[in-house]
Amino acid sequence: MAIFILLNNYFHDLAVAVFFSSVVLTWIFVKVFSEEMNQEKLKQFVRFSMYLSIISLIFILLLGVPRAIFYREFEWSDAAGRGQILALIVKHIVLATLTFIGIFFQWGIYRKYH
């Protein structure tokens, strides 16, 4: 079970990185290359990036469930004590805000180039 949770946590973090990267790269491509790039190629890139964002967001949510369930058993730090609960709340508020901003940007770009 411990190996499963370890891999789950690794893939959860990887999905977060893929989501963030796809949003940032899409924004950069649209801002920097939108006038120079063939519009059909840009539309293909935006569609692919949107697909990648959606898949990674689904993975983030699905893999986050076991991570939350088994957090206390596999990731809890006695040294940090109950202070880590506040840290986790703050972390998730910040990351949720960034995720919603990313979704907002991604959706706006997708609507423009779809």
C-alpha positions in Angstrom: 0.0 0.0 0.0 2.8 2.4 0.8 4.3 2.1 -2.7 0.9 2.8 -4.2 0.5 6.0 -2.1 4.1 7.0 -2.9 3.4 6.6 -6.7 0.0 8.3 -6.3 1.6 11.3 -4.7 4.3 11.5 -7.3 1.8 11.4 -10.2 -0.4 13.9 -8.4 2.5 16.3 -8.2 3.4 15.6 -11.9 -0.2 16.3 -13.0 0.0 19.7 -11.2 3.2 20.5 -13.1 1.7 19.4 -16.4 -1.4 21.6 -15.8 0.7 24.6 -14.8 3.1 24.2 -17.7 0.4 23.8 -20.3 -1.3 26.9 -19.2 1.9 29.0 -19.0 3.2 27.7 -22.4 -0.2 28.3 -24.1 -0.3 31.9 -22.8 3.3 32.5 -23.9 2.7 31.0 -27.4 -0.4 33.1 -27.9 1.2 36.3 -26.6 4.6 35.9 -28.4 3.8 33.9 -31.6 0.1 34.7 -32.4 1.0 37.1 -35.2 3.9 35.2 -36.6 2.6 31.7 -36.4 0.2 30.0 -38.9 -3.2 30.4 -37.4 -4.2 26.8 -38.1 -1.1 25.6 -36.3 -1.8 27.9 -33.4 -5.3 26.6 -33.2 -4.0 23.0 -33.1 -1.6 23.9 -30.4 -4.3 25.6 -28.3 -6.6 22.6 -28.7 -3.9 20.2 -27.7 -2.9 22.3 -24.7 -6.6 22.6 -23.6 -6.9 18.8 -23.9 -3.7 18.4 -21.8 -4.9 20.8 -19.2 -8.3 19.1 -18.9 -6.7 15.6 -18.5 -4.1 16.9 -16.0 -6.8 18.6 -14.0 -8.9 15.4 -13.9 -5.8 13.6 -12.7 -5.1 16.2 -10.0 -8.6 15.8 -8.6 -8.7 12.0 -8.9 -5.2 11.5 -7.4 -5.8 14.1 -4.7 -8.5 11.9 -3.1 -6.2 9.1 -2.0 -3.6 11.6 -1.1 -6.0 13.4 1.2 -7.3 10.1 2.7 -3.9 8.7 3.5 -2.1 12.0 4.4 -2.1 11.4 8.1 -0.7 7.9 7.7 2.0 8.5 5.1 2.9 12.3 5.1 2.1 13.6 8.5 5.1 15.2 10.3 5.1 14.9 14.0 7.8 17.6 14.2 5.5 20.1 12.5 2.5 19.1 14.6 -0.9 20.7 14.1 0.8 23.7 12.5 0.9 21.8 9.2 -2.9 21.9 9.0 -2.9 25.6 8.7 0.0 25.4 6.2 -2.0 22.9 4.1 -5.1 25.1 4.2 -3.1 28.1 3.0 -1.3 26.0 0.4 -4.6 24.7 -1.1 -6.2 28.2 -1.1 -3.2 29.6 -3.0 -3.0 26.6 -5.4 -6.8 26.6 -6.0 -6.7 30.3 -6.8 -3.9 29.8 -9.2 -5.8 26.8 -10.8 -8.9 28.9 -11.3 -6.9 31.7 -12.8 -5.2 29.1 -15.1 -8.6 27.7 -16.1 -9.9 31.3 -16.8 -6.9 32.1 -19.0 -7.0 28.7 -20.8 -10.7 29.0 -21.4 -10.4 32.6 -22.8 -7.5 31.5 -25.1 -9.5 28.4 -26.2 -12.6 30.5 -27.1 -10.5 32.9 -29.1 -8.7 30.2 -31.1 -11.4 27.5 -31.3 
